[in-house]
Amino acid sequence: MADPRVPHPHPQPPSRVGASARVLVPIVGVLAVSTAVFALLWLLSPLPGADGRARGRQIAARAGARRLTLVEGGLEESGPQLALETALATADFAKLLEQLLALASAQEASQQAEAFFRSNAGQNATPAVTLTFPQDDGQTETVDLYCVDAQRHLCYGRVGGTGQAVAIPDETYRVLAGVLARLSGDTLGSFALPYHVPLSDAVRQQVGKVQHALVATTVADDARRQLQAAATSGASGAHVTVGRADALTVRATLRLSAGLAMARGVAEALDRASPKITSRHLDAVADAKAVKPLAAAVQHSPEELGDVLVLQVGERSRVLPASTLVSREALPDGSQGPERFAGTDVLTKALADLFADRGRVCFAVGHGERRLETTGGGGLSRSAGRLRGRGFRVSELDLARAATIPKDCAALVLAGPTRPLGAAAEKAIAAYVAAGGRVALMLDPPKGVVPLVALLQRHGIAVPKPTEALVDSRGDLEPGLLLLHLARDTGFTASWTRRPAIFLTGCALTVGDAQVEGAEAMAVARSLDPGAQPPPVLIAASRSTRGKGHKLLVFGDVDVFSNRVLSSPLAPGNLPLLLDALTWLAE
């Protein structure tokens, strides 16, 4: 019996299905197993039937409402039609039947399959694809396939005649599903299986901490946007297949990315793991009315919620791009292998963030600073909301009245003061830093107000020209943007966001030797300006070299964290930069 995991070379186009056994071979990597198909409206209509004439034994493949019947016998001269019934030459039929019989007799990894069907997930699962085919004794056999185990890379199913649980390599099913998809006219994804994502012990430990209602939501991107991107690029995208049904009709099928398919598996696994967790799946277009309030609750724009997994507990939330849940290994020939689940660490960290208490972050007021609750373009309400979602307690501190910095203040933020702080406030901050306090200063050029000059100089940081902005694009986000380049040799910035971040009116900082014993100053980020040598420093830091001690962060611009900039698609990395920076500062 042939090994169904070994594909035959040289696939034939659908229009010559009966010519050779080579038709049974899919193009490697064309079909990645996923949970659902996004189809254009015409794909929602039932496929037209063939003439119904029986021509021998039959193989049936059913996925939801879609059914493909393959009949043994000769082909019409015009070739197979995209229909519920397609004729296969006897040799091709026999090779496909060999593969199906091999599935029904699979013994390898059956213990994993039995364990799946004993689990809560398996007991509640329903078949995603059913294959019915003849046996040598003239009777028919059925194999029900339920899901793909994203960690073990196995497809779990049951043999209808015996009820035996079977597990087959997902590559085997990918080959077979590619065959069936092409025989149905290249309706890619019609025979896709959902992902089953077993939760690791580390994730289950975090799930055990859930005390309040947690909602795990997946949001699928606009399928039309994917199709448009594929059309304008001049090539079919990884998740778009275009085929011709007949001389006048072109069919386009879009399916979920592997990342989002796995995200759905994660959401459903979390739902099963705790009665306090519920899952739901939204479509960016069909469920736009539900996506809009979700976006507002997690401080994102609706356009940012595409192919994501959103975790919410009260006001706290984490938005995980589906792409962070998968990885692809390079094959020896240099090509990319199939997508693999790689989200255990990402999911564990996200859940830990939801339940973490990162302490109180105090935003100074009283000297013209940006305000937390201001929802206008210059305000920081978006930043405040996301900080609360990261587990910080955020509040304002009036430095004009406070004689000292509260002991429970994990970090003090001065967000663009426009008036001098005064001697008393500067003395209080200096004492706070000397005792191991953490301070973030965000400048607001070209106004030129630089508080804490003496303190910064002692720690090796200076602002030589505070009234000179490197660029001035306050009226428009387009001109004069400063793209930020984070240093990776500082150690602590290695885990910070790599998404593009921009500065608007930043002023240059300088970094030198610290005068304070046990302190080191460093450049954290520079402008990616090829015309400046060396590129100007836009973020600088000073920290204690003696364990848990003081930390200082100076940003050459405060506008980069304003509502206006954070809502711009030109600055996808600005908010992650703020979250990463203040998380490090308060640690």
C-alpha positions in Angstrom: 0.0 0.0 0.0 1.4 3.4 -0.9 2.5 5.8 1.8 0.0 8.7 1.6 2.6 11.1 3.0 4.8 10.8 -0.2 3.4 13.1 -2.9 3.7 12.2 -6.6 5.7 14.7 -8.6 4.6 17.1 -11.3 1.0 18.2 -10.6 -1.4 18.6 -13.5 -3.8 21.5 -14.0 -7.4 20.7 -13.2 -8.4 20.8 -16.8 -6.5 17.5 -17.4 -7.6 15.6 -14.3 -8.1 12.3 -16.2 -4.9 12.4 -18.2 -2.5 11.1 -15.6 -2.1 10.0 -12.0 0.0 13.1 -11.5 -3.2 15.0 -10.8 -3.3 13.6 -7.3 -0.4 15.7 -6.3 -0.9 19.1 -4.7 1.7 21.9 -5.0 3.6 21.7 -1.7 2.6 24.5 0.6 -0.5 25.6 -1.3 -2.9 24.4 1.3 -2.1 25.2 4.9 -4.7 23.7 7.2 -7.0 26.4 8.7 -10.3 26.8 10.5 -12.4 28.5 7.9 -12.7 29.9 4.4 -13.4 33.5 3.5 -15.0 33.4 0.1 -16.4 36.0 -2.1 -20.2 36.1 -2.4 -20.4 33.8 -5.4 -18.6 31.1 -3.5 -21.5 31.0 -1.0 -23.8 29.6 -3.7 -24.1 25.8 -4.0 -22.0 24.2 -6.7 -23.9 23.2 -9.8 -24.6 19.5 -10.2 -23.2 17.3 -12.9 -25.4 15.2 -15.2 -25.7 12.6 -12.4 -24.8 9.6 -14.6 -23.1 6.9 -12.4 -19.9 5.6 -13.9 -18.6 3.2 -11.3 -17.4 3.4 -7.7 -17.6 6.7 -5.9 -15.6 8.6 -3.3 -17.4 11.4 -1.4 -15.8 14.3 0.5 -18.0 16.5 2.6 -17.1 19.7 4.5 -20.0 21.5 5.9 -22.5 22.2 3.1 -20.0 21.5 0.4 -19.8 18.0 -1.1 -17.5 16.6 -3.8 -18.3 13.2 -5.4 -15.6 11.6 -7.4 -16.8 8.9 -9.8 -14.6 6.2 -11.3 -14.8 6.2 -15.1 -13.7 8.1 -18.2 -13.7 11.9 -18.5 -15.6 14.0 -20.9 -13.6 15.6 -23.6 -14.2 19.0 -22.1 -12.6 17.9 -18.9 -14.0 18.0 -15.3 -16.4 20.7 -14.4 -16.5 22.5 -11.1 -19.5 20.6 -9.8 -20.6 18.3 -7.1 -19.7 15.4 -9.2 -16.4 14.9 -11.1 -15.2 11.8 -13.0 -11.8 10.3 -12.5 -9.9 7.9 -14.7 -9.7 4.5 -13.2 -5.9 4.7 -12.5 -6.3 8.1 -10.7 -9.3 6.8 -8.8 -7.3 3.8 -7.6 -4.4 5.9 -6.4 -6.7 8.2 -4.4 -8.5 5.2 -3.0 -5.1 3.8 -1.8 -4.5 7.0 0.2 -7.9 6.8 1.8 -7.6 3.2 2.7 -4.2 4.0 4.3 -5.9 6.7 6.5 -8.5 4.2 7.7 -5.9 1.7 8.7 -3.5 4.2 10.3 -2.1 3.0 13.7 0.7 5.4 14.3 0.0 8.0 17.0 -3.5 6.5 17.6 -2.9 6.9 21.4 -2.7 10.7 21.0 -5.9 10.6 19.0 -7.6 8.5 21.7 -6.4 11.0 24.4 -7.9 13.8 22.3 -11.3 12.2 22.1 -11.3 11.5 25.8 -10.6 15.2 26.5 -13.3 17.8 26.9 -12.4 19.3 23.5 -12.7 15.9 21.8 -16.0 15.0 23.4 -17.6 18.2 22.2 -15.9 18.2 18.7 -17.9 17.5 15.5 -16.4 16.3 12.2 -15.0 19.0 10.0 -14.5 16.8 6.9 -16.0 13.4 6.2 -14.5 11.0 3.6 -16.6 8.1 2.3 -15.0 5.5 -0.1 -15.4 1.9 -1.2 -13.5 -1.1 0.2 -12.4 -4.3 -1.5 -15.4 -6.2 -0.2 -17.8 -3.8 -1.9 -18.8 -2.1 1.3 -18.1 1.6 2.0 -16.0 3.0 4.8 -16.1 6.5 6.4 -13.3 8.5 8.0 -14.4 11.6 10.0 -11.6 14.2 10.5 -12.0 16.7 13.3 -9.0 18.9 13.8 -5.2 19.4 13.5 -3.2 19.3 16.8 -1.1 22.5 16.4 1.6 21.3 18.7 1.9 17.7 17.6 1.1 18.4 13.9 -1.4 15.5 13.8 -4.9 15.3 12.4 -7.3 13.5 14.6 -10.2 11.4 13.2 -12.4 8.3 13.6 -13.0 5.4 11.3 -16.8 5.1 10.9 -17.0 1.3 10.6 -15.0 0.6 13.8 -15.1 3.8 15.7 -11.3 3.6 16.0 -9.5 6.8 16.7 -6.8 7.6 14.1 -4.0 10.3 14.0 -2.3 11.1 10.7 0.5 13.6 10.1 -0.8 17.0 9.0 1.4 16.9 6.0 -0.5 13.8 4.9 -3.8 15.5 5.1 -2.4 18.6 3.5 -1.5 16.5 0.4 -4.9 14.9 0.3 -6.8 18.1 0.9 -4.9 19.8 -1.9 -6.0 17.0 -4.2 -9.6 17.3 -3.2 -9.5 21.1 -3.5 -8.2 21.0 -7.0 -10.6 18.4 -8.1 -13.4 20.6 -6.9 -12.1 23.4 -9.1 -9.3 24.8 -6.8 -11.8 26.0 -4.2 -8.9 26.2 -1.8 -9.8 25.7 1.9 -13.0 23.8 1.2 -11.6 20.8 3.0 -9.7 22.6 5.8 -9.6 21.4 9.4 -9.7 23.7 12.5 -6.7 23.8 14.8 -6.8 22.2 18.2 -4.3 24.0 20.5 -3.5 22.1 23.8 -2.6 24.4 26.6 0.9 24.1 28.2 1.3 23.7 31.9 2.6 27.3 32.1 -0.5 28.6 30.4 -2.8 26.5 32.6 -1.0 28.0 35.6 -1.9 31.5 34.4 -5.5 30.4 33.6 -5.8 29.2 37.2 -5.3 32.8 38.4 -8.4 34.0 36.5 -10.8 35.3 39.2 -13.0 37.6 37.0 -14.6 37.2 33.6 -12.0 37.0 30.8 -13.0 37.3 27.2 -10.8 35.9 24.4 -11.8 37.4 21.0 -10.4 36.8 17.6 -10.9 39.3 14.8 -10.4 38.3 11.2 -9.1 41.0 8.8 -11.2 42.3 5.9 -11.0 39.5 3.3 -11.5 42.1 0.5 -8.5 43.9 1.6 -6.4 40.8 1.3 -7.8 40.2 -2.2 -7.1 43.8 -3.2 -3.5 43.5 -1.9 -3.0 40.3 -3.9 -4.5 41.9 -7.0 -2.4 45.0 -6.9 0.8 43.1 -6.2 0.4 41.2 -9.4 0.7 37.8 -7.7 -1.6 35.6 -5.8 -1.0 36.0 -2.0 -0.3 33.2 0.4 -3.9 33.0 1.4 -5.6 33.8 -1.9 -6.3 31.4 -4.7 -7.7 32.4 -8.0 -9.1 29.8 -10.4 -11.3 29.6 -13.5 -14.7 27.8 -13.2 -15.4 28.2 -16.9 -14.6 30.5 -19.8 -16.6 33.4 -18.3 -16.2 33.0 -14.6 -13.3 33.5 -12.3 -13.5 32.3 -8.7 -11.4 33.8 -5.9 -11.1 32.1 -2.5 -9.5 33.6 0.6 -8.9 31.7 3.8 -7.8 32.5 7.3 -4.0 32.9 7.9 -2.5 30.0 9.8 -1.8 32.5 12.7 -5.5 33.5 13.0 -6.6 29.9 12.6 -4.3 29.0 15.6 -5.6 32.1 17.5 -9.1 30.7 17.2 -7.8 27.4 18.5 -6.2 29.2 21.5 -9.4 31.2 22.3 -11.5 28.0 22.3 -8.9 26.1 24.4 -9.0 28.9 27.0 -12.7 28.8 26.9 -12.7 25.1 27.7 -10.0 25.5 30.4 -12.0 27.7 32.8 -15.7 28.6 33.3 -14.6 32.2 33.8 -13.3 32.4 30.2 -15.5 32.9 27.1 -14.4 33.0 23.5 -15.9 34.6 20.4 -14.8 35.1 16.8 -15.5 38.3 14.9 -15.1 39.4 11.3 -13.8 42.9 10.7 -16.6 43.5 8.1 -19.5 41.3 9.0 -19.2 42.1 12.7 -18.1 45.7 12.3 -20.7 46.9 14.9 -19.1 44.6 17.5 -15.5 45.4 16.5 -15.9 49.1 17.0 -16.6 49.1 20.7 -14.0 46.4 21.2 -11.4 48.6 19.6 -12.4 51.5 21.8 -12.2 49.3 24.9 -8.6 48.2 24.1 -7.5 51.6 23.0 -7.0 50.6 19.3 -8.5 51.8 16.1 -10.8 49.3 14.3 -8.3 49.2 11.5 -5.6 47.9 13.9 -7.8 44.9 14.9 -7.2 42.6 12.0 -6.0 39.1 12.4 -5.5 39.5 16.2 -6.3 37.7 19.5 -7.7 40.1 22.1 -7.6 39.1 25.8 -9.7 41.3 28.2 -10.2 41.3 31.9 -12.1 44.4 33.1 -10.1 47.4 31.9 -7.0 45.3 31.3 -6.3 43.9 27.8 -3.7 42.5 25.6 -3.9 42.5 21.8 -1.8 39.8 20.2 -1.2 39.8 16.5 -2.0 36.4 15.1 1.4 36.3 13.4 3.1 36.1 16.8 1.6 32.7 17.4 3.3 31.0 14.5 6.8 30.3 13.1 8.1 28.9 9.9 11.5 27.0 9.8 13.7 27.3 6.8 14.1 24.0 5.0 17.4 22.6 3.8 16.7 23.8 0.2 16.2 27.3 1.5 12.4 27.4 1.2 10.0 28.0 4.1 8.4 25.0 5.8 4.8 24.9 7.0 3.6 27.1 9.8 4.0 25.8 13.3 2.4 26.9 16.5 4.9 29.0 18.5 2.6 30.9 20.8 3.1 29.3 24.2 5.6 31.9 25.5 3.6 34.8 23.9 0.4 33.5 25.5 2.0 32.9 28.9 3.4 36.4 29.0 0.2 38.0 27.8 -1.8 36.3 30.6 0.8 37.1 33.2 0.6 40.8 32.1 -3.2 40.7 32.5 -2.9 39.7 36.2 0.3 41.6 37.1 0.2 44.6 39.4 3.1 46.8 38.0 2.6 49.5 40.6 1.6 53.1 40.4 2.9 55.5 37.7 2.6 59.1 38.7 2.2 61.7 35.9 3.3 65.2 37.2 1.0 68.1 36.7 1.1 71.8 37.7 3.7 73.0 35.2 2.0 72.8 31.9 2.4 69.0 31.4 0.2 66.9 29.1 -2.8 65.6 30.9 -3.9 61.9 31.2 -7.6 62.5 30.8 -7.3 64.9 27.8 -8.9 63.2 24.8 -7.9 65.9 22.3 -5.0 65.4 19.9 -2.3 66.6 22.4 -3.6 64.7 25.3 -2.4 61.4 26.8 -5.7 59.5 27.3 -4.7 56.7 24.9 -1.4 56.2 26.6 -3.1 56.2 30.0 -5.6 53.6 28.9 -3.0 51.3 27.5 -0.9 51.6 30.7 -3.8 50.6 32.8 -4.3 47.7 30.4 -0.7 46.7 31.0 -1.3 46.5 34.8 -0.2 49.9 35.9 -2.2 52.1 38.3 -2.0 55.5 36.7 -2.6 58.8 38.5 -1.6 62.5 38.5 0.7 64.1 41.0 0.6 67.9 41.6 4.3 68.7 42.1 3.4 72.3 43.0 1.8 71.0 46.2 3.7 67.7 46.9 6.7 68.1 49.2 7.9 64.6 48.5 7.3 61.9 45.9 5.0 59.2 47.4 6.8 56.0 48.3 4.3 53.9 46.3 5.2 55.7 43.1 6.9 53.1 41.0 7.8 55.7 38.4 7.4 59.5 38.0 6.6 60.8 34.5 7.1 64.5 33.5 5.3 64.7 30.2 6.4 67.9 28.5 6.4 70.6 31.2 6.2 74.1 29.7 7.1 76.0 32.9 10.0 75.6 35.3 9.3 73.2 38.2 10.7 75.4 40.9 13.4 74.6 43.5 11.1 72.6 45.9 9.9 70.2 43.2 13.4 69.7 41.8 14.7 69.0 45.3 11.9 66.4 45.9 12.7 64.7 42.6 16.4 64.6 43.3 15.8 63.0 46.7 13.5 60.5 45.1 16.1 59.5 42.5 18.9 59.3 45.1 16.7 56.8 47.0 16.4 54.6 44.0 13.4 56.3 42.3 12.6 56.1 38.6 11.9 59.1 36.4 10.9 59.6 32.8 11.3 63.1 31.3 9.6 63.9 28.0 10.7 67.2 26.5 8.5 69.5 24.4 10.7 71.4 21.9 11.0 74.1 20.7 9.5 75.6 23.9 12.9 74.9 25.4 11.9 74.2 29.0 14.3 71.6 30.5 13.7 70.8 34.1 16.2 68.8 36.3 19.2 70.1 34.4 21.7 69.6 37.2 20.3 66.2 38.1 20.6 65.0 34.4 24.1 66.3 34.1 25.2 64.4 37.2 23.9 61.3 35.6 25.6 61.9 32.2 22.7 63.3 30.2 22.4 66.8 28.7 20.2 68.8 26.4 22.5 71.3 24.7 20.0 73.0 22.4 16.5 72.6 23.9 15.0 75.3 21.7 16.2 73.7 18.4 13.9 71.0 17.1 15.5 68.6 14.7 12.3 68.8 12.6 9.0 70.6 13.0 6.1 68.7 11.6 3.5 69.6 14.3 1.0 70.6 11.7 1.2 67.4 9.7 2.5 63.9 10.3 3.9 63.5 6.8 6.9 65.9 6.5 10.1 65.6 8.5 9.5 62.4 10.4 12.4 61.0 12.5 12.4 57.3 12.3 13.7 55.8 15.5 16.5 53.2 15.8 16.7 51.4 19.2 20.1 50.4 20.4 20.3 46.6 21.0 23.5 46.5 23.0 22.0 48.0 26.2 20.6 44.6 27.3 17.3 45.9 28.5 16.2 47.2 25.1 16.7 43.9 23.4 13.1 42.9 24.2 11.5 46.3 23.3 9.3 46.6 20.3 10.8 46.4 16.8 7.8 48.1 15.2 8.6 51.5 13.5 8.4 54.4 15.8 8.7 58.1 14.8 9.6 61.4 16.5 8.1 64.7 15.3 9.7 67.7 17.0 12.5 66.0 18.9 15.6 67.8 20.2 19.0 66.1 20.3 20.4 64.8 23.6 24.0 64.1 24.5 25.4 61.2 26.7 28.6 61.4 28.6 30.2 60.1 31.8 28.0 60.1 34.9 29.4 61.9 37.9 27.2 59.9 40.3 29.1 56.8 41.6 27.6 53.6 40.4 25.6 55.2 37.6 26.0 54.7 33.8 24.5 56.7 31.0 23.8 55.4 27.5 22.1 56.2 24.3 18.9 54.2 24.0 17.7 55.4 20.6 19.0 57.5 17.7 17.4 59.0 14.6 17.7 56.9 11.5 19.0 59.9 9.5 21.7 58.9 7.0 22.8 62.6 6.6 23.7 63.0 10.3 27.0 61.6 11.6 26.7 60.5 14.2 22.9 60.3 14.2 21.4 62.4 17.0 20.3 60.7 20.3 16.6 61.0 20.8 16.2 58.8 23.9 18.9 58.5 26.7 19.0 56.6 29.9 20.9 56.5 33.2 20.8 53.5 35.6 22.4 52.2 38.7 25.0 49.5 38.2 24.5 48.2 41.7 21.4 46.1 41.4 17.9 47.7 42.0 18.6 51.4 42.0 17.7 54.6 40.2 16.7 54.8 36.6 16.3 57.8 34.4 14.8 58.0 30.9 14.8 61.2 28.8 12.8 61.5 25.6 13.6 64.3 23.1 9.9 64.7 22.3 6.5 64.3 24.2 4.3 64.6 21.1 5.3 61.1 20.1 3.0 59.7 22.8 0.1 62.1 22.2 -3.3 60.9 21.0 -2.9 62.4 17.6 0.3 60.5 16.9 -0.8 57.2 18.5 -3.9 57.1 16.3 -1.7 57.5 13.1 -0.9 54.4 11.0 2.5 56.1 10.5 3.5 55.4 14.1 2.7 51.7 14.9 5.6 51.4 17.3 5.2 54.5 19.4 2.7 53.1 21.9 4.5 49.8 22.3 7.7 51.8 22.8 6.1 53.7 25.7 4.7 50.6 27.3 8.1 48.8 27.0 10.0 51.8 28.3 7.8 52.4 31.3 7.6 48.7 32.1 11.4 48.6 32.3 11.5 51.9 34.3 9.1 50.6 36.9 10.6 47.1 37.3 
